[in-house]
Every structure is written in structure tokens, then in C-alpha cells.
């Protein structure tokens, strides 16, 4: 696999129908390491294929939940990179379910495995050569329904390319080149996938470095991420779900709630060792996924500039065991209406 260094130039690319910034501002869900060093096509290389980021139901529930199902309003990449901007690149977004009949489970690469997809999209034209990176937001005229309690992948289909001189790639966070962008535990689940299409046959596998692809979805409901803290930074890659308890100095645990249209509301992050079998309806359009028996709460925070972020645990004890599930409530102190974020988890 060949990885390349990042482009120094980043520009905003918005594709598809325009979304309302008032409603959807900052409600993006993707893995977000504090440090990014490489862009990659995995082992797809010069071939065509699909790069996929897995969202596993063991660690995510209620993404995009509207009280009935999950809804994806847009696809996002932070970032895609084109090695030669003069040559326009074509790409297509895809959401897939998992084939749970396989051990271990894996993305379902059949036509029946497609939950939803975009049309074929192109990078902008350019009269000059050179590499460029794009912050991509591909809005959907009709939101895609996704399961709130099942595994799925967010992926991008890319075409053949004269890699590494040209071609579309995705920024990653990975344990490669003598550095680890996620600082996750060695036992962390490998959640990234690649599908390589060749004349000799097609191959589904994990790319190297227990990476995360920096792509995901934009949703209308509020978003909760859990991160690990090291080097004075909150890191929202895979290390929040799989903190490294063996790290020295000890890692901390942080939370980020994004609620772009709810400035001034109260964000209350809750923890529990149990999930409800199905989400429990609260107010219309929102559900609780945590079993509150034996649950605990962190001090409430105020949403400022579309976000509430804080370090909950400065140093995690090395003796922690098990899984803790997290979900946040957004409380409007004027109307007393409560809305819930997605649920996520940390595995110790």
C-alpha cells in the first residue's frame, strides 16, 4: 500500500443540493484524529474499488435518529485529495449493511447490500496541475434511511487512476510510519475496509495500520463523540472507543456534543453499562438508548458556537474493564424540551 503526504492547500467542495446551514451546522459524524499525516487509496492503488469506514452497532446507536429511523442528510469527507487537479475525478458515495452470516462480519458487497448511494460526482475542473485537497459535503435531495441499531459502512467508490501521479484518495488516521494518530489500544477493532476490483477478481480486506478513513455523514439530530486525551489534545479518532489504558502518561477521556442549531442549550452526557434493546421514545423525534439503571452523569455544559466539549476524565485508571455506553441529552431551558444525541461507547 502506498500512502502520500497531505496537500498544503485545502478548499471547500460542496456537491449536490444545498442544505440549510441553520439546521445542519456542524452536525457531522466521522472519526477525527487530532493528527493527520497521510492520504491513501489503501491497496486499491491504480485499480478501481471502494474505501469504507465501518460504524459498528456495538459502539454506535441512533445515528441520525428521528424517532423512527436514522436519516443521513449528506456525506462528508475531511478530506479527499486529488494528486492532479487538472484531471477531474469521479466518485460515488455508498452506505452498505454488513453480512452477519460471515465470521467475522464484513460489509455486504452485493447489490442487495446497498442501503443507499449518491449519483456519480466529480471534483471541480481546473486549468492547472498540482495536488489539492477538498473538504467535501455531498448533500442529498432525499435523505437516506439507515438502521439505528445495525452495522453499516460509509464508503466511496473510486475509479482507476495513474496512482500516485494522479487519482482521488482519502485522508486517514493510522498507526503507520512510526507514528500512531489514534493512539488506540492494541486490541482495538479494525473498522476500516477496502474493496479492490481487478480483472483477476475482487478482494475485500482491511487496509494497513488499523486506520480510520476521515469520511462519514451529516445528520439533523445532535451528535456525540467520545475521544481519548493525550499530548494536551482531545482526539476523536478510534481511541475514544478503544482507549489505550497501557499508555504512559495515562490517557484521558473527552466528549464533544455538536448541536449547531441549539446555541445556549444544556448538554448533559450520561454513561451506563447497559443498552436498551430498542430505543425508548422520549419527546417526538428522539429516543433514549441507554438503560438508566445504574447510570451516571457528568456536570452539564452549555452549547456555545454549536458545540459543548469537555474533558470528563483527565487520567483513566489502568484497571478499568468492560464497556461503557454514552449518550447526551440537549435540554432547552425555556421549553424544557429534551432531544437525545446518538449513543456511542468506550471499550476498556
C-alpha positions as a Markdown table, in Angstrom:
| # | Residue | x | y | z |
|---|---|---|---|---|
| 1 | Unk | 0.0 | 0.0 | 0.0 |
| 2 | Unk | 1.3 | 3.5 | -0.9 |
| 3 | Unk | 0.4 | 6.5 | 1.3 |
| 4 | Unk | 1.2 | 10.1 | 0.4 |
| 5 | Unk | 1.8 | 13.2 | 2.5 |
| 6 | Unk | -1.0 | 15.7 | 2.7 |
| 7 | Unk | -1.8 | 18.6 | 0.4 |
| 8 | Unk | -0.9 | 22.0 | 1.8 |
| 9 | Unk | -4.0 | 23.5 | 0.2 |
| 10 | Unk | -7.5 | 22.7 | 1.3 |
| 11 | Unk | -10.6 | 24.1 | -0.3 |
| 12 | Unk | -14.3 | 23.6 | 0.4 |
| 13 | Unk | -16.2 | 21.5 | -2.1 |
| 14 | Unk | -20.0 | 21.2 | -1.8 |
| 15 | Unk | -21.8 | 18.8 | -4.1 |
| 16 | Unk | -25.5 | 18.1 | -4.7 |
| 17 | Unk | -28.4 | 20.0 | -3.2 |
| 18 | Unk | -27.7 | 22.8 | -0.8 |
| 19 | Unk | -28.6 | 22.1 | 2.9 |
| 20 | Unk | -29.8 | 24.7 | 5.4 |
| 21 | Unk | -26.8 | 25.8 | 7.4 |
| 22 | Unk | -29.2 | 26.8 | 10.2 |
| 23 | Unk | -30.4 | 23.3 | 10.7 |
| 24 | Unk | -27.4 | 21.2 | 9.9 |
| 25 | Unk | -24.5 | 23.3 | 11.0 |
| 26 | Unk | -21.7 | 21.2 | 12.5 |
| 27 | Unk | -23.8 | 18.0 | 13.0 |
| 28 | Unk | -21.2 | 15.9 | 11.3 |
| 29 | Unk | -20.2 | 12.4 | 12.4 |
| 30 | Unk | -16.9 | 11.0 | 11.4 |
| 31 | Unk | -13.7 | 9.8 | 13.1 |
| 32 | Unk | -11.5 | 12.8 | 13.7 |
| 33 | Unk | -7.9 | 12.2 | 15.0 |
| 34 | Unk | -6.1 | 15.3 | 16.2 |
| 35 | Unk | -3.2 | 14.5 | 13.9 |
| 36 | Unk | -3.4 | 13.6 | 10.2 |
| 37 | Unk | -0.3 | 12.7 | 8.3 |
| 38 | Unk | -1.3 | 10.6 | 5.3 |
| 39 | Unk | -3.7 | 10.4 | 2.4 |
| 40 | Unk | -4.4 | 6.9 | 0.9 |
| 41 | Unk | -6.2 | 4.7 | -1.5 |
| 42 | Unk | -5.3 | 1.7 | 0.6 |
| 43 | Unk | -4.4 | -1.3 | -1.6 |
| 44 | Unk | -6.7 | -0.1 | -4.4 |
| 45 | Unk | -3.8 | 1.7 | -5.9 |
| 46 | Unk | -4.2 | 2.1 | -9.7 |
| 47 | Unk | -7.3 | -0.1 | -9.7 |
| 48 | Unk | -10.9 | 0.9 | -9.1 |
| 49 | Unk | -12.6 | 0.0 | -5.8 |
| 50 | Unk | -14.3 | 1.2 | -2.7 |
| 51 | Unk | -13.0 | 2.6 | 0.6 |
| 52 | Unk | -15.3 | 2.1 | 3.5 |
| 53 | Unk | -15.4 | 3.2 | 7.2 |
| 54 | Unk | -17.4 | 0.9 | 9.4 |
| 55 | Unk | -19.8 | 2.0 | 12.1 |
| 56 | Unk | -20.4 | -1.0 | 14.3 |
| 57 | Unk | -23.6 | -1.3 | 16.4 |
| 58 | Unk | -21.6 | -2.5 | 19.4 |
| 59 | Unk | -20.3 | 1.1 | 19.6 |
| 60 | Unk | -22.9 | 3.3 | 17.8 |
| 61 | Unk | -26.7 | 3.5 | 18.1 |
| 62 | Unk | -29.2 | 6.1 | 16.9 |
| 63 | Unk | -27.0 | 7.9 | 14.3 |
| 64 | Unk | -29.3 | 10.4 | 12.6 |
| 65 | Unk | -32.3 | 9.1 | 14.7 |
| 66 | Unk | -35.6 | 10.9 | 14.1 |
| 67 | Unk | -37.6 | 8.7 | 16.5 |
| 68 | Unk | -38.4 | 6.2 | 13.8 |
| 69 | Unk | -35.2 | 5.5 | 11.8 |
| 70 | Unk | -31.8 | 7.1 | 11.1 |
| 71 | Unk | -31.6 | 9.7 | 8.4 |
| 72 | Unk | -28.5 | 10.8 | 6.5 |
| 73 | Unk | -28.7 | 14.3 | 5.1 |
| 74 | Unk | -25.3 | 14.4 | 3.5 |
| 75 | Unk | -22.0 | 12.6 | 3.0 |
| 76 | Unk | -18.8 | 14.3 | 4.2 |
| 77 | Unk | -15.0 | 13.8 | 3.7 |
| 78 | Unk | -12.3 | 15.6 | 5.7 |
| 79 | Unk | -10.6 | 15.4 | 3.2 |
| 80 | Unk | -10.4 | 13.9 | -0.2 |
| 81 | Unk | -7.2 | 14.6 | -2.1 |
| 82 | Unk | -6.5 | 14.7 | -5.8 |
| 83 | Unk | -2.9 | 14.3 | -7.0 |
| 84 | Unk | -3.6 | 16.2 | -10.2 |
| 85 | Unk | -6.4 | 18.7 | -10.1 |
| 86 | Unk | -6.4 | 19.2 | -13.8 |
| 87 | Unk | -7.8 | 15.7 | -14.3 |
| 88 | Unk | -11.3 | 15.6 | -12.9 |
| 89 | Unk | -12.0 | 12.6 | -10.7 |
| 90 | Unk | -15.4 | 10.8 | -10.4 |
| 91 | Unk | -16.6 | 9.3 | -7.2 |
| 92 | Unk | -19.8 | 7.8 | -5.7 |
| 93 | Unk | -20.9 | 7.6 | -2.1 |
| 94 | Unk | -22.3 | 4.3 | -0.8 |
| 95 | Unk | -23.8 | 3.1 | 2.5 |
| 96 | Unk | -23.8 | -0.6 | 3.0 |
| 97 | Unk | -25.1 | -3.1 | 5.5 |
| 98 | Unk | -22.9 | -5.9 | 6.9 |
| 99 | Unk | -23.1 | -9.5 | 6.1 |
| 100 | Unk | -23.5 | -11.1 | 9.5 |
| 101 | Unk | -23.5 | -14.6 | 8.1 |
| 102 | Unk | -19.7 | -14.3 | 7.7 |
| 103 | Unk | -17.3 | -14.7 | 10.7 |
| 104 | Unk | -16.2 | -12.1 | 11.4 |
| 105 | Unk | -19.0 | -10.0 | 9.9 |
| 106 | Unk | -18.0 | -7.9 | 6.9 |
| 107 | Unk | -19.5 | -5.3 | 4.5 |
| 108 | Unk | -22.0 | -6.8 | 2.1 |
| 109 | Unk | -20.6 | -6.1 | -1.3 |
| 110 | Unk | -23.6 | -7.4 | -3.2 |
| 111 | Unk | -26.3 | -5.1 | -4.8 |
| 112 | Unk | -28.6 | -6.2 | -2.0 |
| 113 | Unk | -26.1 | -4.9 | 0.5 |
| 114 | Unk | -26.5 | -1.3 | -0.6 |
| 115 | Unk | -28.6 | 0.8 | 1.8 |
| 116 | Unk | -28.3 | 3.9 | -0.3 |
| 117 | Unk | -25.9 | 5.8 | -2.6 |
| 118 | Unk | -25.4 | 9.0 | -4.3 |
| 119 | Unk | -25.1 | 9.6 | -8.0 |
| 120 | Unk | -21.7 | 9.9 | -9.7 |
| 121 | Unk | -20.0 | 13.1 | -8.6 |
| 122 | Unk | -16.9 | 14.9 | -10.0 |
| 123 | Unk | -14.2 | 17.1 | -8.5 |
| 124 | Unk | -14.1 | 20.7 | -9.8 |
| 125 | Unk | -12.4 | 21.4 | -13.1 |
| 126 | Unk | -9.0 | 23.2 | -13.1 |
| 127 | Unk | -6.8 | 24.7 | -15.8 |
| 128 | Unk | -3.7 | 24.0 | -13.8 |
| 129 | Unk | -1.9 | 20.9 | -12.5 |
| 130 | Unk | -0.8 | 20.1 | -9.0 |
| 131 | Unk | -2.3 | 18.3 | -6.0 |
| 132 | Unk | -5.2 | 19.7 | -4.0 |
| 133 | Unk | -7.4 | 18.5 | -1.1 |
| 134 | Unk | -11.2 | 19.1 | -0.8 |
| 135 | Unk | -13.4 | 19.4 | 2.3 |
| 136 | Unk | -16.4 | 17.5 | 0.7 |
| 137 | Unk | -20.0 | 17.9 | 1.7 |
| 138 | Unk | -22.3 | 16.0 | -0.7 |
| 139 | Unk | -25.8 | 16.9 | 0.2 |
| 140 | Unk | -28.8 | 14.6 | -0.6 |
| 141 | Unk | -32.0 | 15.9 | -2.0 |
| 142 | Unk | -33.7 | 13.0 | -0.3 |
| 143 | Unk | -32.2 | 11.8 | 3.0 |
| 144 | Unk | -31.1 | 8.1 | 3.1 |
| 145 | Unk | -32.7 | 6.0 | 5.9 |
| 146 | Unk | -30.2 | 3.9 | 7.9 |
| 147 | Unk | -30.7 | 1.5 | 10.7 |
| 148 | Unk | -30.3 | 2.9 | 14.2 |
| 149 | Unk | -29.2 | -0.5 | 15.7 |
| 150 | Unk | -27.3 | -2.3 | 12.9 |
| 151 | Unk | -23.8 | -2.1 | 11.5 |
| 152 | Unk | -23.2 | -0.1 | 8.3 |
| 153 | Unk | -20.4 | 1.4 | 6.3 |
| 154 | Unk | -19.9 | 4.8 | 4.8 |
| 155 | Unk | -17.8 | 4.4 | 1.6 |
| 156 | Unk | -16.7 | 6.0 | -1.6 |
| 157 | Unk | -16.3 | 4.2 | -4.9 |
| 158 | Unk | -13.3 | 5.5 | -6.8 |
| 159 | Unk | -12.1 | 4.8 | -10.4 |
| 160 | Unk | -8.9 | 3.6 | -11.9 |
| 161 | Unk | -6.0 | 6.1 | -11.6 |
| 162 | Unk | -2.4 | 6.6 | -12.5 |
| 163 | Unk | -1.6 | 6.4 | -8.8 |
| 164 | Unk | 0.5 | 8.1 | -7.3 |
| 165 | Unk | 0.8 | 10.7 | -10.0 |
| 166 | Unk | -2.9 | 11.2 | -10.2 |
| 167 | Unk | -6.1 | 9.9 | -8.5 |
| 168 | Unk | -8.5 | 10.5 | -5.7 |
| 169 | Unk | -7.6 | 9.4 | -2.2 |
| 170 | Unk | -8.9 | 10.0 | 1.4 |
| 171 | Unk | -7.1 | 11.4 | 4.4 |
| 172 | Unk | -6.6 | 8.8 | 7.2 |
| 173 | Unk | -5.6 | 8.4 | 10.8 |
| 174 | Unk | -3.4 | 5.4 | 11.3 |
| 175 | Unk | -0.6 | 3.6 | 13.1 |
| 176 | Unk | 1.9 | 3.9 | 10.3 |
| 177 | Unk | 5.3 | 5.3 | 9.6 |
| 178 | Unk | 6.5 | 5.2 | 13.2 |
| 179 | Unk | 3.5 | 7.2 | 14.5 |
| 180 | Unk | 0.0 | 6.5 | 15.7 |
| 181 | Unk | -2.6 | 9.1 | 15.0 |
| 182 | Unk | -5.4 | 7.4 | 17.0 |
| 183 | Unk | -3.4 | 6.1 | 20.0 |
| 184 | Unk | -6.0 | 3.4 | 20.4 |
| 185 | Unk | -5.5 | 0.2 | 22.4 |
| 186 | Unk | -3.7 | -2.7 | 20.6 |
| 187 | Unk | -6.9 | -4.7 | 20.9 |
| 188 | Unk | -8.9 | -2.1 | 19.1 |
| 189 | Unk | -11.3 | -3.4 | 16.4 |
| 190 | Unk | -10.2 | -2.8 | 12.8 |
| 191 | Unk | -13.1 | -0.7 | 11.4 |
| 192 | Unk | -11.7 | 0.3 | 8.0 |
| 193 | Unk | -12.4 | -1.7 | 4.8 |
| 194 | Unk | -11.3 | -1.7 | 1.2 |
| 195 | Unk | -12.7 | -3.4 | -1.9 |
| 196 | Unk | -10.3 | -3.9 | -4.7 |
| 197 | Unk | -11.6 | -4.5 | -8.2 |
| 198 | Unk | -9.2 | -6.2 | -10.7 |
| 199 | Unk | -9.5 | -8.4 | -13.8 |
| 200 | Unk | -8.2 | -11.3 | -11.8 |
| 201 | Unk | -11.0 | -10.9 | -9.2 |
| 202 | Unk | -12.3 | -8.7 | -6.5 |
| 203 | Unk | -10.9 | -8.6 | -2.9 |
| 204 | Unk | -12.4 | -7.3 | 0.4 |
| 205 | Unk | -10.0 | -6.7 | 3.2 |
| 206 | Unk | -8.7 | -4.3 | 5.9 |
| 207 | Unk | -6.1 | -1.8 | 4.8 |
| 208 | Unk | -3.0 | -1.4 | 6.9 |
| 209 | Unk | -2.4 | 0.5 | 10.2 |
| 210 | Unk | -5.8 | -0.1 | 11.9 |
| 211 | Unk | -6.7 | 3.2 | 10.2 |
| 212 | Unk | -9.8 | 5.3 | 10.1 |
| 213 | Unk | -10.9 | 6.9 | 6.8 |
| 214 | Unk | -11.9 | 10.5 | 7.5 |
| 215 | Unk | -15.3 | 10.3 | 6.0 |
| 216 | Unk | -18.8 | 10.0 | 7.4 |
| 217 | Unk | -22.2 | 11.5 | 7.4 |
| 218 | Unk | -24.1 | 14.7 | 8.2 |
| 219 | Unk | -27.3 | 14.4 | 10.2 |
| 220 | Unk | -30.1 | 16.6 | 11.5 |
| 221 | Unk | -30.1 | 15.3 | 15.1 |
| 222 | Unk | -27.3 | 16.2 | 17.6 |
| 223 | Unk | -24.0 | 14.2 | 17.6 |
| 224 | Unk | -22.0 | 12.8 | 20.4 |
| 225 | Unk | -18.4 | 11.7 | 20.0 |
| 226 | Unk | -16.0 | 10.2 | 22.7 |
| 227 | Unk | -12.3 | 10.9 | 22.4 |
| 228 | Unk | -9.1 | 10.0 | 24.2 |
| 229 | Unk | -6.9 | 12.7 | 25.5 |
| 230 | Unk | -3.1 | 12.7 | 25.1 |
| 231 | Unk | -0.4 | 15.3 | 24.4 |
| 232 | Unk | -2.8 | 18.0 | 25.6 |
| 233 | Unk | -5.3 | 17.3 | 22.8 |
| 234 | Unk | -8.7 | 15.8 | 22.6 |
| 235 | Unk | -8.5 | 13.1 | 19.9 |
| 236 | Unk | -11.8 | 11.9 | 18.3 |
| 237 | Unk | -10.3 | 9.0 | 16.2 |
| 238 | Unk | -10.8 | 5.4 | 17.2 |
| 239 | Unk | -9.0 | 5.9 | 20.6 |
| 240 | Unk | -12.1 | 7.3 | 22.3 |
| 241 | Unk | -13.9 | 4.0 | 21.7 |
| 242 | Unk | -10.8 | 2.0 | 22.4 |
| 243 | Unk | -8.6 | 4.0 | 24.9 |
| 244 | Unk | -5.1 | 2.7 | 25.5 |
| 245 | Unk | -5.1 | 2.0 | 29.2 |
| 246 | Unk | -1.4 | 0.9 | 29.0 |
| 247 | Unk | -0.3 | 4.4 | 27.7 |
| 248 | Unk | 2.1 | 6.4 | 29.8 |
| 249 | Unk | 1.3 | 9.1 | 30.8 |
| 250 | Unk | -2.3 | 7.9 | 31.2 |
| 251 | Unk | -4.8 | 8.9 | 28.6 |
| 252 | Unk | -7.9 | 10.9 | 29.5 |
| 253 | Unk | -11.5 | 10.8 | 28.2 |
| 254 | Unk | -13.2 | 13.7 | 26.4 |
| 255 | Unk | -16.7 | 14.3 | 24.9 |
| 256 | Unk | -17.8 | 16.6 | 22.1 |
| 257 | Unk | -21.5 | 17.3 | 21.6 |
| 258 | Unk | -22.3 | 19.1 | 18.3 |
| 259 | Unk | -25.7 | 20.8 | 18.2 |
| 260 | Unk | -25.4 | 23.6 | 15.7 |
| 261 | Unk | -28.9 | 24.9 | 15.9 |
| 262 | Unk | -29.1 | 24.8 | 19.7 |
| 263 | Unk | -26.8 | 27.5 | 21.0 |
| 264 | Unk | -27.4 | 28.1 | 24.7 |
| 265 | Unk | -29.0 | 24.8 | 25.5 |
| 266 | Unk | -27.7 | 22.5 | 28.2 |
| 267 | Unk | -25.8 | 19.3 | 27.1 |
| 268 | Unk | -25.9 | 16.5 | 29.7 |
| 269 | Unk | -23.6 | 13.5 | 28.9 |
| 270 | Unk | -24.7 | 10.2 | 30.6 |
| 271 | Unk | -23.0 | 6.9 | 31.0 |
| 272 | Unk | -24.3 | 3.4 | 31.5 |
| 273 | Unk | -23.0 | -0.2 | 31.3 |
| 274 | Unk | -26.2 | -1.3 | 29.6 |
| 275 | Unk | -28.1 | -0.5 | 26.4 |
| 276 | Unk | -31.8 | -0.8 | 25.9 |
| 277 | Unk | -32.9 | -3.5 | 23.4 |
| 278 | Unk | -34.5 | -0.8 | 21.4 |
| 279 | Unk | -34.5 | 3.0 | 21.9 |
| 280 | Unk | -37.1 | 4.3 | 24.3 |
| 281 | Unk | -39.2 | 7.2 | 22.9 |
| 282 | Unk | -38.9 | 10.5 | 24.8 |
| 283 | Unk | -40.2 | 13.6 | 23.1 |
| 284 | Unk | -41.4 | 13.2 | 19.5 |
| 285 | Unk | -38.5 | 12.5 | 17.2 |
| 286 | Unk | -36.0 | 11.4 | 19.8 |
| 287 | Unk | -35.1 | 8.2 | 21.7 |
| 288 | Unk | -33.1 | 7.1 | 24.7 |
| 289 | Unk | -30.7 | 4.2 | 24.0 |
| 290 | Unk | -29.1 | 3.9 | 27.5 |
| 291 | Unk | -30.5 | 1.8 | 30.3 |
| 292 | Unk | -30.6 | 4.3 | 33.1 |
| 293 | Unk | -30.5 | 1.7 | 35.8 |
| 294 | Unk | -27.1 | 2.3 | 37.4 |
| 295 | Unk | -26.3 | 5.2 | 35.1 |
| 296 | Unk | -24.2 | 8.2 | 36.0 |
| 297 | Unk | -24.0 | 11.8 | 34.7 |
| 298 | Unk | -21.2 | 14.4 | 34.1 |
| 299 | Unk | -21.7 | 18.0 | 35.0 |
| 300 | Unk | -23.9 | 19.8 | 32.4 |
| 301 | Unk | -22.3 | 22.0 | 29.8 |
| 302 | Unk | -23.7 | 24.9 | 27.8 |
| 303 | Unk | -23.7 | 24.7 | 24.0 |
| 304 | Unk | -21.5 | 27.5 | 22.7 |
| 305 | Unk | -21.0 | 28.2 | 19.0 |
| 306 | Unk | -22.7 | 24.9 | 18.1 |
| 307 | Unk | -20.6 | 22.7 | 20.4 |
| 308 | Unk | -20.1 | 21.6 | 24.0 |
| 309 | Unk | -16.8 | 19.9 | 24.6 |
| 310 | Unk | -15.0 | 18.9 | 27.8 |
| 311 | Unk | -12.5 | 16.5 | 29.4 |
| 312 | Unk | -14.5 | 14.2 | 31.6 |
| 313 | Unk | -11.7 | 12.1 | 33.0 |
| 314 | Unk | -8.2 | 13.6 | 32.9 |
| 315 | Unk | -6.5 | 10.2 | 33.6 |
| 316 | Unk | -8.1 | 6.8 | 33.0 |
| 317 | Unk | -7.4 | 4.2 | 35.7 |
| 318 | Unk | -5.5 | 1.2 | 34.2 |
| 319 | Unk | -7.8 | -1.3 | 35.9 |
| 320 | Unk | -11.0 | -0.4 | 34.0 |
| 321 | Unk | -12.8 | -3.3 | 32.4 |
| 322 | Unk | -15.8 | -3.7 | 30.2 |
| 323 | Unk | -17.8 | -1.4 | 28.0 |
| 324 | Unk | -19.5 | 1.9 | 29.0 |
| 325 | Unk | -22.2 | 3.4 | 26.7 |
| 326 | Unk | -22.6 | 7.1 | 26.4 |
| 327 | Unk | -25.4 | 9.4 | 25.2 |
| 328 | Unk | -26.1 | 13.1 | 25.7 |
| 329 | Unk | -29.4 | 15.0 | 26.3 |
| 330 | Unk | -29.9 | 18.5 | 24.9 |
| 331 | Unk | -32.2 | 20.4 | 27.2 |
| 332 | Unk | -34.0 | 23.6 | 26.2 |
| 333 | Unk | -34.3 | 25.5 | 29.5 |
| 334 | Unk | -37.1 | 27.7 | 28.0 |
| 335 | Unk | -39.4 | 25.0 | 26.7 |
| 336 | Unk | -38.0 | 22.1 | 28.7 |
| 337 | Unk | -37.9 | 20.0 | 25.5 |
| 338 | Unk | -35.3 | 17.3 | 25.5 |
| 339 | Unk | -33.5 | 15.8 | 22.5 |
| 340 | Unk | -31.0 | 13.0 | 22.5 |
| 341 | Unk | -27.8 | 12.5 | 20.6 |
| 342 | Unk | -26.7 | 9.2 | 19.1 |
| 343 | Unk | -25.2 | 6.8 | 21.6 |
| 344 | Unk | -21.6 | 5.7 | 21.5 |
| 345 | Unk | -19.3 | 3.6 | 23.7 |
| 346 | Unk | -15.9 | 3.1 | 25.2 |
| 347 | Unk | -14.4 | -0.4 | 25.5 |
| 348 | Unk | -11.8 | -0.8 | 28.3 |
